[in-house]
Amino acid sequence: MLETIKLLCEINAPSGAEEPIRKAIIKQISGFAEYSTDALGNLIVFKKGKQEAKNKVMLAAHMDEVGFIVRYVEDSGLLRFACVGGIDTRVIVGKRLLVGEKAVTGVIGTKPIHLTKGDERETMPDIDSLYIDIGAKDKEDALKYISPGDYAVFESGFVNFGNNLIKAKALDDRAGCAVLIEMIRSELTYDTWFTFNVQEEVGCRGAMVSAFTVAPDYAIVLEATTAADIAGVEAGKQVCELGKGPVVSFMDRGTVYDRELYHMAFELAEKAGIHCQPKQMVAGSNEASAIHKVRGGIKTLAISMPCRYIHSPSCVLKTEDISDTFILAKAAAEHLAQL
């Protein structure tokens, strides 16, 4: 799966511009399953198993990544922008970007420190005060390469480092997509549905549409979630930890999860001999927030991979957590199919 994750992370596909990643996923699963694309751009996949399932089970992951969109070009050639998805200002100042269809190199800049005054030196700059510098001489020069409405993404390579860790942009949720691809390419006991969704980072819009189309009895969301297991964070606020396995949520800001499915996940993990941990804070959200409210309601389980520095150019995952997430997701899908 690591090679698949590397391939997917090196593709630039922010919310609303998922076509490149969708094409790459189709190439990975072609010949292993039936698939279609809906009007919004979701990729909906059906994998035939050795047996028909008593219940229709759907596994979901999102294709999009956080990014930026150019909103205005100044006379100086500097670009004003808006964030696409939730990005903390602290992780973007000075970062390198790829801008527009031509993937022009840009850098996010702000007012120099020697020109700041008073409280400006003590607080993070407002997003509206930042700009993207593509090295253009002026507005006319900049417009040769980009236009308002063009996207930008972090420029960041895939790196193996430390104790079985990987670093890349967009591990949220290209790692989840890779887990689904691996399941599709494997032999499954029961018929299973998979959705690779668009626009999760701007409000789980794709998941609502694909879940309505598939109309499953049960859904499993594969995600990445914040791991704050770093210096200076007290244990009760670390959310989850790298190396302790997939993270199962009991509640977040978008969903109160089905208690039966929550406990089921830990029982299956114990049976499989893998690590598993609860998400220790009621924070964040994922596609379950949209899926569980579709049609007459869908019982939904969220299985996440603990990720440090999420929504930044340097997301970090531990490889064992990825493989354990695959094991748990497959076991949960099989269990729910015959429940």
Beta strands, then each sheet from edge to edge (+ up, - down):
strand 1: 34-37
strand 2: 43-47
strand 3: 57-62
strand 4: 67-73
strand 5: 79-84
strand 6: 96-99
strand 7: 104-109
strand 8: 131-133
strand 9: 151-154
strand 10: 159-161
strand 11: 165-168
strand 12: 192-197
strand 13: 218-226
strand 14: 247-248
strand 15: 277-278
strand 16: 299-307
strand 17: 315-318
sheet 1: 1+ 2- 12+ 3+ 13+ 16+ 14- 15-
sheet 2: 5+ 4- 9+ 6- 7+ 8-
sheet 3: 10+ 11- 17+
end
